[in-house]
Amino acid sequence: MYAFLKPCGHKHKDVFKCNFFFFFFLQKQITPSSNNKQTTTKCFRVTCIYLSPGVNGACSSDDNPIFLDPSEVIAEYEDEVTLTCNNTDDIQDAIFWQYGTTTSGFLEDTPFISWTLKLTDWNVTKAECMTRLDNALECSKELKITLFKNPDMVVLYSPMNDSNIAGTNYALQCDIVNVAPVQNLIVNWYRDNHLVKTDFFNETKSKLPVNESSSYEFITNKEDDGAEIRCEAFLDFGPEGPTTPHFWQTHIISVQYAPELMSRNFDVINVRRGDSVTVTCDVKGNPTPTFTWTRDTSAMAENRRSFNVSHVTADVTYICIAGNLLGHTSRAIQLLEVLVAFGHPVSIDCSAPASADGEVSWKAPSGSLSVFNYTSVSWRIQSLHDWDLKPLCSVTLKNGRRCTASPTITLYKNPDMVVLYSPMNDSNIAGTNYALQCDIVNVAPVQNLIVNWYRDNHLVKTDFFNETSELPVSESSSYEFITNKEDDGAEIRCEAFLDFGPEGPTTPPVWQTHPGKWLANVSFSKTPKHNLTKGNPPPDVYWYFQGKPVNASIPLTRYQSGRYRADAVNAISASTTTVDITIEYPPSISCADHYEAIPNDSRIVQSLCEPEGNPTPTPSWFRNGEKIIQPQHVTKAAAGVYVLKAVNRHGTANHTLHLDVLFPPEFEVQDIFKEVTLGENVTLDCHAEGNPAPTVVWNYTSAVNVRQATGGRQRSVTITGATSNNLGAYVCIATNKVGTTSTSVTLLTTGIILLVTLCRHRKKQGEYSFIPDQTKHDIPLASRQN
């Protein structure tokens, strides 16, 4: 039950709860006066109205005329909100709000009330708007209120020892402090920015702020060392609710593991005689390993990961041993002096210090000598094919002593081809073993050969070959696995290349996929040494392309990629196989030197010229010496000189092109009105810009006092002594091959036209001239006889 206290003659009412009795009373107020004391009576009327608990007055939910704005409140604790209640019924007597024990002012004879309040009570989850009709409280409607509080902080830590060993369980706990309501809390776990777990707390129903925890457990491995784990907490009120900030903390994992090699356990670094090189033990581990080194089996004082070897004069082998409390590993590094590709040129200088006072000479079965002086001689050979070449440099001193030195030359040769096949029946059943063999043909030195196996472009196996051989040999690598139904249609690729370390040359890989594809350079030829088959006696191989025989000794061109058939025949039997050969070649650019375009062309500058090559070249565009990063759209400002640079692993190509951007004629001023005084001289200029330069013409009503003049892109019209016949529109038209544009000048008079009337006289012929009103002379009115 509620009572409404109203001062007489006022509309505003205060609301308070009624007890069993309520009163009507008068209050006398005495206001001082200068002459006498005046007594004023202030009256209050108290009305008490009863509302049954849990009932929306006398109206049902379907007939309830109350409209609330907002319809629901989701706000942060201690926020201020404004609530609006509107009674849409035509009849109303009073309206007010109630929030817990707090009540708004009572308004009478109005359907609308707005109330601002501060939300400070966690236990109050609603506000109620009540309306009274005809001195009775008829309807009410509740407004749902949800208070929330963002977390004070997020604390992420490991409840176990933070040091852990690869392969063991690791646990993290995330404490979310002082948050409400917890049923709207979401906690996300990220591992190197990838979402790995999400926790909800829907089972907990709490209005007050609480503390919550979330945990994340996983088995660590060495790749987790240094990984970043992030716990991120926030309140989620759905798409219609407010967006709240995220609170997070990160944790860096430290995983302990034994030292392991980052590359092969044996490496060869090729350096020129007298050069310096840095030797590195490419090993990682946690805790950080300690290093010990030997040089040709002799212990060294070095204990660092890497060190510099200066002035290399001979072959030498360094071995590093890296260890920590979990284990150790070792790596050998050999320094060689000269590395030359088969068939390429080589040049070696041999010199002696001037103090040696001797004469330098070379002894070699082939090559040429260049004598700089008696103490420095260069030996050079244009094309090295000798696998056992050992040139000897000697210095003969004046005292008869003789010193010699022989450089170590490593001649290398890329594989002629890679042949990938299944030695077993190619049809196999899921769940059975499947084997593939990859033959690498004619490669040297084999100890630098690496074979990578890929399964749908994912590396699955790497083979090294530690045998030592100076001459070209053929090697094989195999890959076996248990098939399953997901392997149906999978592509297996065998890729072979020579690896000479970071200081050595980069050699192109040669590969084949299963089913068969070959990758070859443009000079590749299918010579008999590319053994596709084995047999005894050795088979003869015949090649076919598009059904026609192919001469295997003639190199292929860039246009001859495709599927080839090889027939192998000996006295015992015959066999046939097919191979897809892809010819790679360096970039080439066959584009015009000049291009024309118009603004707003749908093309971009980079699409005007496309390089060719295999693999597809990577293009780079330059303008004024600077690289263009973003697409350059065709605008007026895009005109200029561009350089296209195309690169793939076989070479580089450059091309310069000039872009001329055409645009239709443009006028600086459009359609103007010009006021003139009759009798004055008038000049109209028309100038248009465009590319190519436009032609300009005037279109107007001709007159004897009008003439045109032309200069460049500008054409002028001159009117001498303007008359009324010259008034009107003068249209300037500019045209080029892109388009036509026009503008106009309309001449209007500003002077006073004097009308001269000759009484009782008609002149059949002649002309009257009008004189401006500014003239100092009178108008001659005398008639003239014809």
Secondary structure by P-SEA (a helix, b strand, c coil): cbbbbbcccccbbbbbbbccccccbbbbbbbbcccbbbbbbbbbbbbbbbbccccccccccccccccccccbbbbcccbbbbbbbbcccccccccccccccccccccccccbbbbbbbbccccccbbbbbbbcccccccbbbbbbbbbbcccbbbbbbcccccccccbbbbbbbbbccccccccbbbbbbcccccccccccccccccccbbbbbbbbbbbccccccbbbbbbbbbbccccbbbbbbbbbbbbbbbbbccccccccbbbbbbcccbbbbbbcccccccbbbbbbbcccccccccccccccccccbbbbbbbbbbccccccbbbbbbbcccccccbbbbbbbbbcccccccccccccbbbbbbccccbbbbbbccccccbbbbbbbbbccccbbbbbbbbbbbbbcccbbbbbbcccccccccbbbbbbbbbccccccccbbbbbbccccccbbbbbccccccbbbbbbbbbbbbcccccbbbbbbbbbbbccccbbbbbbbbccccbbbbbcccccccccccccccccbbbbbbbccccccccccccccccccbbbbbbbcccbbbbbbbbbbbbbccccccccbbbbbccccccccccccccccccbbbbbbccccccccccccccccbbbbbbbbbcccbbbbbbbbbbbbbcccccccbbbbbbcccbbbbbbbbbbcccbbbbbbbccccccbbbbbcccbbbbbbcccccccbbbbbbbbbccccccbbbbbbbbcbbbbbbbbcccccccbbbbbbccccccccccccccc
